[in-house]
Amino acid sequence: MSDDAAFLSAKRRKEEAVRASIMQKLVETGEKERLKDLLRDKLIQSGWRDALKEDCRQIISKKGLEKVTVDELVSEITPKARDTVPEEIKSELLNRIRTFLKAT
């Protein structure tokens, strides 16, 4: 393994450990559930959820109810769902996470 590959591998392991530690803190404190509730509420308020439902209906209508599986629907809609989350909602969640981490 080259020095660069070893460095990148060690960096990835460290990042994964940091992510796991953050996730553990979020779960233990209940903040993860609060953030999920906030996200759900903001997505509903923004109309994102209704737009996504309509996209699902269109896909089902186009392909036929009997010809589309839940897995197919999820794999088709997921990229658009991620891409269409409003930036202000992403920013708000990121700021809440940063604030949480600074306080712990």
Sine and cosine of phi, psi and omega as CSV:
sin_phi,cos_phi,sin_psi,cos_psi,sin_omega,cos_omega
0.00,0.00,0.74,-0.68,-0.01,-1.00
-0.96,0.29,0.26,-0.97,0.02,-1.00
-0.88,0.48,-0.64,0.77,0.02,-1.00
-0.90,0.44,-0.70,0.72,0.00,-1.00
-0.91,0.42,-0.66,0.75,0.02,-1.00
-0.90,0.43,-0.66,0.75,0.03,-1.00
-0.88,0.48,-0.73,0.68,0.00,-1.00
-0.89,0.45,-0.63,0.78,0.02,-1.00
-0.90,0.43,-0.70,0.72,0.03,-1.00
-0.91,0.42,-0.64,0.77,0.02,-1.00
-0.89,0.45,-0.69,0.72,0.03,-1.00
-0.88,0.48,-0.69,0.72,0.01,-1.00
-0.88,0.47,-0.66,0.76,0.02,-1.00
-0.91,0.42,-0.69,0.72,0.02,-1.00
-0.88,0.47,-0.66,0.75,0.02,-1.00
-0.91,0.43,-0.62,0.79,0.03,-1.00
-0.91,0.41,-0.65,0.76,0.03,-1.00
-0.90,0.43,-0.72,0.70,0.03,-1.00
-0.85,0.52,-0.70,0.71,-0.01,-1.00
-0.89,0.45,-0.65,0.76,0.02,-1.00
-0.90,0.43,-0.70,0.72,0.03,-1.00
-0.88,0.47,-0.72,0.70,-0.01,-1.00
-0.87,0.49,-0.65,0.76,0.01,-1.00
-0.88,0.48,-0.69,0.73,0.02,-1.00
-0.90,0.44,-0.67,0.75,0.00,-1.00
-0.88,0.47,-0.68,0.73,-0.02,-1.00
-0.93,0.36,-0.76,0.65,-0.07,-1.00
-0.86,0.50,-0.58,0.82,-0.06,-1.00
-1.00,0.02,-0.17,0.99,-0.06,-1.00
1.00,0.09,0.00,1.00,-0.03,-1.00
-0.92,0.40,-0.53,0.85,0.01,-1.00
-0.87,0.50,-0.70,0.71,0.02,-1.00
-0.91,0.42,-0.64,0.76,0.03,-1.00
-0.90,0.44,-0.65,0.76,0.03,-1.00
-0.91,0.41,-0.64,0.77,0.05,-1.00
-0.89,0.46,-0.67,0.74,0.03,-1.00
-0.89,0.45,-0.68,0.73,0.03,-1.00
-0.88,0.48,-0.73,0.69,0.01,-1.00
-0.86,0.51,-0.75,0.67,0.00,-1.00
-0.84,0.54,-0.74,0.67,-0.02,-1.00
-0.89,0.46,-0.69,0.72,-0.01,-1.00
-0.91,0.41,-0.63,0.77,0.01,-1.00
-0.92,0.40,-0.61,0.79,0.05,-1.00
-0.91,0.40,-0.74,0.67,-0.02,-1.00
-0.87,0.49,-0.56,0.83,-0.05,-1.00
-0.98,0.20,-0.21,0.98,-0.05,-1.00
1.00,0.02,-0.02,1.00,-0.02,-1.00
-0.86,0.51,-0.70,0.72,-0.04,-1.00
-0.89,0.45,-0.71,0.70,0.01,-1.00
-0.90,0.44,-0.64,0.77,0.03,-1.00
-0.90,0.43,-0.64,0.77,0.01,-1.00
-0.92,0.40,-0.65,0.76,0.06,-1.00
-0.87,0.50,-0.68,0.73,0.01,-1.00
-0.90,0.44,-0.66,0.75,0.06,-1.00
-0.87,0.50,-0.66,0.75,0.03,-1.00
-0.89,0.45,-0.69,0.72,0.03,-1.00
-0.86,0.50,-0.66,0.75,0.00,-1.00
-0.91,0.42,-0.66,0.75,0.03,-1.00
-0.89,0.45,-0.71,0.70,0.00,-1.00
-0.90,0.44,-0.67,0.75,0.01,-1.00
-0.90,0.45,-0.67,0.74,-0.02,-1.00
-0.92,0.38,-0.69,0.73,-0.08,-1.00
-1.00,0.01,-0.42,0.91,-0.07,-1.00
0.99,-0.13,0.70,-0.71,-0.08,-1.00
-0.84,0.55,-0.65,0.76,-0.05,-1.00
-0.97,0.23,-0.24,0.97,-0.10,-0.99
-0.97,-0.25,0.05,1.00,0.01,-1.00
-0.85,-0.52,0.74,-0.67,0.05,-1.00
-0.99,-0.12,0.29,-0.96,0.05,-1.00
-0.87,0.50,-0.68,0.73,0.01,-1.00
-0.87,0.50,-0.67,0.74,0.03,-1.00
-0.90,0.44,-0.68,0.73,0.00,-1.00
-0.89,0.46,-0.72,0.70,0.01,-1.00
-0.88,0.47,-0.72,0.70,-0.03,-1.00
-0.92,0.40,-0.51,0.86,0.01,-1.00
-0.98,0.21,-0.60,0.80,-0.11,-0.99
-1.00,0.03,-0.41,0.91,-0.09,-1.00
-0.85,0.53,-0.74,0.68,0.01,-1.00
-0.86,0.51,-0.68,0.73,0.01,-1.00
-0.92,0.40,-0.64,0.77,0.00,-1.00
-0.86,0.51,-0.72,0.69,0.00,-1.00
-0.91,0.42,-0.67,0.75,-0.05,-1.00
-0.93,0.36,-0.41,0.91,-0.11,-0.99
-0.98,-0.19,0.06,1.00,0.10,-0.99
-0.90,0.43,0.82,-0.57,-0.04,-1.00
-0.85,0.53,0.67,-0.74,-0.03,-1.00
-0.84,0.53,-0.60,0.80,-0.02,-1.00
-0.91,0.42,-0.52,0.86,0.05,-1.00
-0.95,0.32,-0.68,0.73,0.06,-1.00
-0.86,0.51,-0.71,0.71,-0.02,-1.00
-0.90,0.45,-0.68,0.73,0.00,-1.00
-0.88,0.47,-0.70,0.71,0.02,-1.00
-0.90,0.44,-0.69,0.72,0.01,-1.00
-0.88,0.48,-0.67,0.74,0.04,-1.00
-0.90,0.43,-0.64,0.77,0.04,-1.00
-0.90,0.44,-0.64,0.77,0.02,-1.00
-0.92,0.40,-0.69,0.72,0.03,-1.00
-0.87,0.50,-0.71,0.70,0.01,-1.00
-0.87,0.49,-0.69,0.72,0.04,-1.00
-0.86,0.51,-0.72,0.69,-0.04,-1.00
-0.92,0.40,-0.59,0.81,0.03,-1.00
-0.92,0.39,-0.55,0.84,-0.04,-1.00
-0.98,0.20,-0.31,0.95,-0.04,-1.00
-0.99,-0.11,0.00,0.00,0.00,0.00
